[in-house]
Amino acid sequence: MRMVRNPEIVVNWPFIYSFFRMDSPAAATHRYFTFQFALLCLSNVLFSASFNMMIPELPAYLTAMGGENYKGWIIALFTLMAGISRPFSGKLTDTVGRVPVMMVGSIVCVVCSLLYPMLHTIAGFLLLRFFHGFSTGFKPTATSAYGADVVHESRRGEALGALAIGYTVGSSIGPIIGSYLVVHYSFNSMFVASAALALGSVAILFNIRETLPNPQPFRWKLLHIPRHEIIELSALKPALILLLLSVSLGACVTLAPDFSASLGMMNKGIFFTCFTITSLGIRLIAGKSSDRYGRPLVLFFSSLVMMVSMLVLAFTHSAWMLLLGSGIFGMSLGMNSPTVAAWAVDRCAVENRGRAVATVYIALEAGIGGGALLSAWLYGYPSHTFLYAFLLPAICAGISMLLLVSWMKQSKAN
């Protein structure tokens, strides 16, 4: 099968057929799943489980402090810091190296997890959530750049999908473990477990080789980010799509704990595990399909599935409907995450990979943070209802579909 340099130009509509096809002979010659790659995936599992295990229980933890009205800020502050730190992580990834940046992100997770039991005020908790976001501002940026370094472009989407599987496994097991520890032991036990998992991620990174050619020693001057280095312009299209789709993620992580409790589900982590399991099952398939048929086409189907999932959640009235909506939502997440990162890397120069990945992750944080705040506001006004809180991300997914159709038509015309 002939490989095309710019997959954005290719639109081939027999998309579903790609789910059942094997790799082309050309792509099969480019192996990427080495021992080093496996270590990176394992590090992703531990890192993801570390901070995701807290998400279902933090609303109740904040409520116990008297901060029920600040639930929307739990995710919003986390993603705000993650977004602020992305330009710095992108530049350091392209200069100091991939591995040091990943290590910094994991170490921040260790420190912040240990600090939660020491802060007993609403202001202290919210400030810590803000600084905790620094971790996800650093590690995923460098991880995606590392993945792009070690794989041939013909399998880039597949490789980034494999990396995302590690992240997804952590996202799946973390919430259930966190809720189990809180129900049977205490919040403090959850925080200690979170720190231990992040520490494991750091230990693994000591055994991973650097892939950046000629990395520079760290200098404070590298933290100066000129205006033109904040955003990679070639990544704006993928970033806009991710911004629109991640509004739904902000809504889900903010409202799912209350939604689960209102329907009688004791373990609030089940919702998160359900959508991460379905996203796990589709990531590699979506990555392969985007390598073969183009990133925009996969993202179109991802947007369609996302809109359906949000509509199901908007009209949910039972625990089974909630889990159904969660499962469909996970399918969309699994399709868009590796595809957007691969699309951004496709469109940028090799020396700007870190900045391109950082740009799409800035959009991710903006979408999650905005979705968290808006969904919390819509849930509480004028009455406690989940309908409008989930209709908003459904509309955003519809806008994403329209943009992608327009861009694919323009590509065909050219």
Buried (B, 14 or more C-beta within 10 A) or exposed (E): EEBEEEBBEBBEEEBEEBEEEEBBEEBEEBEBBEEBBEBBBBBBBBBBBBBBBBBBBBBBBBBEBEBEEBBBBBBBBBBBBBBBBBBBBBBBBBBBBBBBBBBBBBBBBBBBBBBBBEBEEBEBBBBBBBBBBBBBBBBBBBBBBBBBBBBBBBBBBBBBBBBBBBBBBBBBBBBBBBBBBBBEEEBEBBBBBBBBBBBBBBEBBEEBEEBBEEBEEBEEEBEEEEEEBBBBBBBBBBBBBBBBBBBBBBBBBBBBBBBBBBBEBEBBBBBBBBBBBBBBBBBBBBBBBBBBBBBBBBBBBBBBBBBBBBBBBBEBEEBEBBBBBBBBBBBBBBBBBBBBBBBBBBBBEEEBBBBBBBBBBBBBBBBBBBBBBBBBEBBBEEEEEBEBBBBBBBEBBBBBBEBBEEBBEEBEEE
